[in-house]
Amino acid sequence: MPILRIPEPYDFELSLERFFYWGLDRANVWHEGALHRMVGGREVRIERASGGVRVEPLDDSIEPVVRKLLGLEFVLEPFYAFAAGEPVLAGVVPSLVGFRPPLAPDPFESLVTSITAQQVSLHAAFAIRSRLIERFGERGDLAYSFPTAERLAKAREDELLALGFSRRKAEYVTGLARAELDFDALALLPDEEVKAAISSVRGLGEWSADWFLARHLARPEAWPAGDLGLRKAVLAFYPDVEDIRAAGDRFRPFQNLTAHYLLLALRHP
């Protein structure tokens, strides 16, 4: 099986724990120590291997998706050097070395996921997301492809209500699917312009835009200050902080990686 090289240190299970910690994710299925995802109509299996990961099948169309999914856009060494000089991070990061935050390969998927996670627990969000995927996605062996915007644009609101969506969230999902955002153009814009474009879509505010920057575009200074989980994580390690958004300045230009490491450290003290 082909090997995709990943710089060491790399902790495969720790990096991908979000795909089994919160519950089943039908688009990214963790099964017997491997991750399964549909790419271009084919189910891809990713497992740990010496020097990186073993990917089957692997070709020029699959590799960019896998690289995105595994967070290979992040460069960890400069962040580790920065963390070593920051008093709190210096005590947090060493136990998590090798954690490489995964990214959402598909921008539409990233935004729909943020809608499902609004004002509910992540356990509930994963359950609703998986029901959406099963209902409107294409099934492989273990995984499903995430539903396309074209497919969800044709969905009826009552179909989404039956999956656990509130009426308002059902409207947000179908509205997003019909919005025809130019994601390729968005990826070329500065952070603030990306946030403005995302926030202009009904149902997507600053919180969703921040996570889009963080978990799809991998922007280094993305800092989802409005996220309740990040707020808890920051206050757990920096109890004197009063303004979560302003606190991000101390981690510049590594706000994104800092947020992911603090969130993981809160789950795995």
C-alpha positions in Angstrom: 0.0 0.0 0.0 1.3 3.5 -0.8 2.8 5.5 2.1 2.1 9.3 2.5 5.0 10.8 4.4 4.3 13.0 7.5 6.9 14.8 9.4 7.7 13.4 12.9 6.7 13.6 15.6 3.2 12.5 14.6 0.6 10.9 16.8 -2.0 9.3 14.5 -4.7 8.5 17.0 -4.4 11.7 19.0 -4.6 13.7 15.9 -7.8 12.0 14.7 -9.5 11.6 18.1 -12.2 14.2 17.2 -13.6 11.6 14.8 -14.4 9.1 17.6 -14.4 11.2 20.8 -17.7 12.9 20.1 -19.4 10.0 18.5 -19.8 8.4 15.0 -19.0 10.7 12.1 -20.4 9.0 9.0 -18.2 11.0 6.6 -15.0 10.2 8.6 -15.4 6.8 10.1 -12.9 5.5 12.6 -12.8 1.7 12.4 -10.3 -0.7 13.8 -7.5 1.8 14.1 -8.0 3.4 10.6 -9.9 6.3 9.2 -12.3 5.8 6.3 -13.5 8.6 4.0 -15.2 8.7 0.6 -13.2 10.7 -2.0 -14.5 10.9 -5.6 -16.9 8.0 -5.2 -14.2 5.7 -3.7 -13.7 4.8 -0.1 -10.2 5.6 1.2 -8.7 3.8 4.2 -6.0 5.7 6.1 -3.9 3.9 8.8 -0.7 4.6 10.7 2.5 3.4 9.1 6.2 4.0 9.7 7.1 7.5 8.6 3.5 8.6 7.9 0.3 6.9 6.9 -0.7 4.1 4.6 -3.5 5.2 2.2 -5.4 2.8 0.0 -6.2 3.7 -2.7 -3.9 6.7 -3.3 -3.6 8.7 -6.5 -3.3 12.3 -7.6 -7.0 13.1 -7.0 -7.0 11.5 -3.5 -3.7 12.7 -2.1 -4.7 16.4 -1.8 -7.9 15.5 0.1 -5.9 13.2 2.5 -3.3 15.8 3.0 -5.9 18.4 3.9 -7.8 16.0 6.2 -4.6 15.1 8.1 -3.7 18.8 8.6 -0.5 18.7 6.6 -0.9 22.4 5.9 0.2 23.1 9.5 3.9 23.5 10.2 4.4 22.4 13.9 8.1 23.1 14.6 7.8 26.9 14.8 4.7 26.6 17.0 6.6 24.2 19.3 9.5 26.7 19.6 7.0 29.5 20.4 5.2 27.3 23.0 8.5 26.5 24.7 8.9 30.2 25.5 5.3 30.8 26.7 4.9 29.9 30.4 1.6 28.2 30.2 1.9 26.5 26.8 5.3 25.2 27.9 3.6 23.1 30.4 0.7 22.0 28.1 2.2 21.3 24.7 4.9 18.7 25.5 2.4 16.1 26.5 0.6 16.6 23.2 3.5 16.7 20.9 2.6 14.9 17.6 -0.9 16.2 17.6 -1.7 17.5 14.1 -5.2 19.1 14.0 -7.3 17.6 11.1 -9.0 19.9 8.6 -12.3 19.8 6.8 -11.3 19.0 3.1 -14.6 20.4 1.7 -15.6 24.0 2.4 -19.4 23.4 2.1 -19.1 20.4 4.5 -17.2 22.7 7.0 -20.0 25.3 7.0 -22.9 22.8 7.3 -21.0 21.1 10.2 -20.8 24.5 11.9 -24.6 24.9 11.5 -25.3 21.5 13.1 -23.0 22.5 16.1 -24.7 25.8 16.9 -26.1 25.9 20.4 -26.0 22.1 21.0 -23.4 19.8 22.5 -20.9 18.3 20.1 -22.2 14.8 20.9 -25.7 15.9 19.7 -24.1 17.7 16.7 -22.2 14.6 15.6 -25.4 12.5 15.8 -27.4 15.0 13.7 -24.6 15.4 11.2 -24.4 11.6 10.8 -28.1 11.3 10.2 -27.9 14.0 7.6 -25.0 12.2 5.9 -26.8 8.9 5.9 -30.0 10.4 4.5 -28.4 12.5 1.7 -24.9 11.2 1.1 -23.7 8.3 -1.1 -22.8 5.1 0.8 -19.5 3.3 0.5 -18.4 0.3 2.6 -18.1 2.0 6.0 -18.2 5.7 5.2 -20.6 8.0 3.3 -19.8 10.9 1.1 -20.9 14.2 2.6 -24.0 15.5 0.8 -23.3 17.9 -2.0 -24.7 21.5 -2.0 -26.8 20.5 -5.1 -28.4 17.6 -3.2 -29.1 19.6 -0.1 -30.5 22.6 -2.1 -33.3 20.2 -3.2 -34.0 18.9 0.3 -37.3 19.8 2.0 -37.2 21.3 5.4 -39.4 18.6 6.8 -36.8 16.1 5.8 -34.2 17.9 7.9 -36.6 18.3 10.8 -37.0 14.5 10.9 -33.2 14.3 11.3 -33.2 16.5 14.4 -32.6 19.9 12.9 -34.6 22.8 14.3 -36.7 24.6 11.7 -34.3 27.5 11.7 -31.3 25.3 11.2 -33.0 23.5 8.4 -33.6 26.9 6.7 -29.9 27.7 7.2 -28.7 24.5 5.6 -30.9 24.7 2.6 -30.2 28.5 2.3 -26.4 27.8 2.4 -26.8 25.1 -0.2 -28.5 27.6 -2.5 -26.2 30.5 -1.8 -23.6 29.5 -4.4 -20.6 30.9 -2.5 -17.4 31.0 -4.6 -15.2 29.0 -2.2 -12.2 29.1 -4.6 -12.3 32.9 -4.5 -12.8 32.9 -0.8 -9.6 31.0 -0.2 -7.7 33.8 -1.8 -9.0 36.6 0.4 -7.5 38.0 3.7 -9.0 36.7 6.9 -11.3 39.6 7.6 -12.8 39.5 4.0 -13.4 35.8 4.4 -15.2 36.4 7.6 -17.3 39.2 6.1 -18.3 36.9 3.1 -19.2 34.0 5.4 -21.1 36.1 7.8 -23.3 37.6 5.0 -25.0 34.2 4.6 -28.0 33.8 6.8 -27.3 31.5 9.8 -23.5 32.0 9.6 -22.0 34.5 12.0 -18.6 35.3 13.4 -18.3 32.0 15.2 -18.9 29.9 12.0 -16.5 32.2 10.0 -13.8 31.8 12.6 -14.0 28.1 12.5 -14.1 28.1 8.7 -10.8 30.0 8.9 -9.4 27.6 11.5 -10.6 24.2 10.3 -10.9 24.6 6.6 -8.4 27.3 5.5 -5.9 26.6 8.3 -5.3 30.3 8.7 -2.6 30.6 11.4 -4.2 33.6 13.2 -7.8 32.2 13.3 -9.1 32.5 16.8 -12.7 31.3 17.4 -13.1 33.6 20.5 -16.9 33.1 20.5 -16.6 29.3 21.0 -17.8 28.1 24.4 -15.3 25.2 24.4 -12.4 27.5 23.6 -13.6 29.9 26.3 -13.6 27.1 28.8 -10.1 25.9 27.7 -8.6 29.4 27.8 -10.0 30.1 31.3 -8.9 26.7 32.6 -5.3 27.5 31.7 -5.4 31.3 32.0 -7.9 32.0 34.8 -7.1 35.8 34.9 -8.2 36.4 31.3 -11.2 38.7 30.9 -11.5 39.2 27.2 -11.1 35.9 25.2 -10.7 37.6 21.8 -8.0 40.0 23.1 -6.2 37.1 24.7 -5.6 35.6 21.3 -3.1 38.4 20.7 -0.6 36.8 23.0 -0.4 33.8 20.8 0.2 35.6 17.5 0.9 34.3 14.9 -0.1 30.8 16.3 -3.6 31.4 17.5 -5.1 28.6 15.4 -2.7 25.9 16.7 -2.9 27.3 20.2 -6.7 27.0 20.2 -6.5 23.4 19.0 -3.9 22.4 21.6 -5.8 24.1 24.5 -9.0 22.4 23.5 -7.3 19.0 23.3 -5.5 19.6 26.6 -8.9 20.3 28.3 -10.2 17.0 27.0 -7.1 15.1 27.9 -5.6 16.8 31.0 
